[in-house]
Amino acid sequence: MKTLAILTLFASTTLMAQTWTETFKLPEGMTHRARTAGYDCGIFTSKYVSAPETFKSRSIEFKQLAADKDLNKFLFEAVYPGTEGQQCIYGIYLDRNRATKTLDFTHSLVVTAEGMEEGCKETQSFLDTELASVAYEPSKRGIRYIAVQIIKDTPNDVCENGNVRVVFDRRYTE
């Protein structure tokens, strides 16, 4: 049932996907995509909170989520400034663990237009650690959203309950 729900979440994104910028690719192919809509505190709502300070202080901006046809392999893309002023484009590859309802780290890559990836390593390491195993949840109504928990049960500056999620919207457009 969860597979059907997540598959439905991404079903309408295939046609839009060709207009999106894609820096990284899933080896299995990228069938489903959703753009970042904002952050929430663990409950789907129409009001978003700001990025938590641990991410905001590094100017990390999540861009999109992609998945393969079978919804087993996932890829997040984010951007952030490097130590030498370059824009770092970060891609993290995750495998879906259906038993624990988590997306688990496999590897990450970072690129820059200038070829100066060394200045991106510190934030890449931070993201690799923070996103090593993240819970996910599709929205119940209409399967429009999928949320990925980036902070769990940890005091932070935006959510009193200690939980912060990045929400991806399959119909979101800029």
WOQUILIN-V71168 format. One record per residue. N is the residue number from 1. PHI is phi in whole degrees, -180 to 180 (999 if undefined). D_CENTER is the distance of its C-alpha to the mean C-alpha in Angstrom with 1 decimal. Layout:
N&PHI&D_CENTER / N&PHI&D_CENTER
This chain:
1&999&22.3 / 2&-63&18.6 / 3&-61&18.2 / 4&-62&20.0 / 5&-64&18.0 / 6&-71&14.6 / 7&-61&16.6 / 8&-63&18.0 / 9&-54&14.7 / 10&-95&14.0 / 11&-56&17.7 / 12&-86&18.3 / 13&-85&15.6 / 14&-60&17.6 / 15&-69&20.1 / 16&-72&17.9 / 17&-58&15.9 / 18&-69&18.8 / 19&-92&18.6 / 20&-85&15.1 / 21&-77&14.9 / 22&-127&13.6 / 23&-88&14.1 / 24&-116&13.2 / 25&-130&14.2 / 26&-84&14.1 / 27&-58&17.8 / 28&-81&18.1 / 29&98&17.3 / 30&-108&14.5 / 31&-98&15.7 / 32&-119&13.0 / 33&-142&10.6 / 34&-149&9.1 / 35&-92&8.6 / 36&-70&7.3 / 37&-105&10.4 / 38&161&10.5 / 39&-117&10.7 / 40&-134&13.2 / 41&-104&15.4 / 42&102&14.9 / 43&-134&16.8 / 44&-63&15.9 / 45&-153&17.9 / 46&-86&18.5 / 47&-105&18.5 / 48&-105&15.5 / 49&-102&16.0 / 50&-74&15.5 / 51&-64&13.0 / 52&-64&14.6 / 53&-54&17.1 / 54&-62&15.7 / 55&-94&12.7 / 56&-63&15.0 / 57&-64&17.8 / 58&-98&15.9 / 59&55&14.8 / 60&-79&11.1 / 61&-126&9.5 / 62&-71&5.9 / 63&-107&7.2 / 64&-158&6.0 / 65&-123&5.1 / 66&-131&8.4 / 67&-142&10.8 / 68&-79&14.4 / 69&-57&17.3 / 70&-89&17.8 / 71&58&14.3 / 72&-111&14.7 / 73&-117&12.6 / 74&-126&8.9 / 75&-143&7.3 / 76&-107&4.2 / 77&-119&6.4 / 78&-143&7.5 / 79&-130&11.1 / 80&-163&13.7 / 81&-79&17.5 / 82&-87&19.3 / 83&-70&22.5 / 84&-108&24.7 / 85&88&23.2 / 86&-78&21.2 / 87&-89&17.8 / 88&-93&15.5 / 89&-108&12.9 / 90&-110&10.5 / 91&-128&9.2 / 92&-117&8.4 / 93&-101&10.0 / 94&-134&10.0 / 95&-103&12.9 / 96&-80&13.2 / 97&-108&15.9 / 98&-67&17.6 / 99&-66&20.2 / 100&-100&18.0 / 101&55&15.2 / 102&-127&12.7 / 103&-110&10.3 / 104&-110&12.2 / 105&-56&12.0 / 106&-114&14.3 / 107&-168&14.0 / 108&-139&12.5 / 109&-134&14.1 / 110&-140&14.7 / 111&-137&17.0 / 112&-137&19.0 / 113&-66&21.4 / 114&-88&24.2 / 115&74&23.7 / 116&-111&23.4 / 117&-71&20.6 / 118&-57&22.5 / 119&-74&21.7 / 120&-105&18.0 / 121&-63&18.5 / 122&-63&18.6 / 123&-71&15.2 / 124&-59&13.8 / 125&-62&15.7 / 126&-58&14.4 / 127&-64&10.7 / 128&-57&12.0 / 129&-70&13.9 / 130&-67&11.6 / 131&-107&9.0 / 132&-59&12.0 / 133&-153&12.1 / 134&-120&9.8 / 135&-73&11.3 / 136&-129&10.0 / 137&-153&12.2 / 138&-82&13.1 / 139&-69&15.3 / 140&-78&19.0 / 141&-96&20.6 / 142&80&20.0 / 143&45&16.7 / 144&-87&15.1 / 145&-118&12.0 / 146&-135&9.5 / 147&-112&8.4 / 148&-124&6.7 / 149&-78&9.3 / 150&-102&8.9 / 151&-135&12.7 / 152&-126&15.2 / 153&50&18.9 / 154&-129&19.1 / 155&-54&21.0 / 156&-150&19.1 / 157&-85&20.1 / 158&-118&18.3 / 159&-130&18.6 / 160&-61&21.9 / 161&-79&20.8 / 162&83&18.7 / 163&-116&15.4 / 164&-132&12.4 / 165&-125&9.3 / 166&-90&6.5 / 167&-106&7.9 / 168&-107&7.2 / 169&-117&10.8 / 170&-70&12.4 / 171&-111&15.3 / 172&-71&14.0 / 173&-131&15.9 / 174&-84&16.6
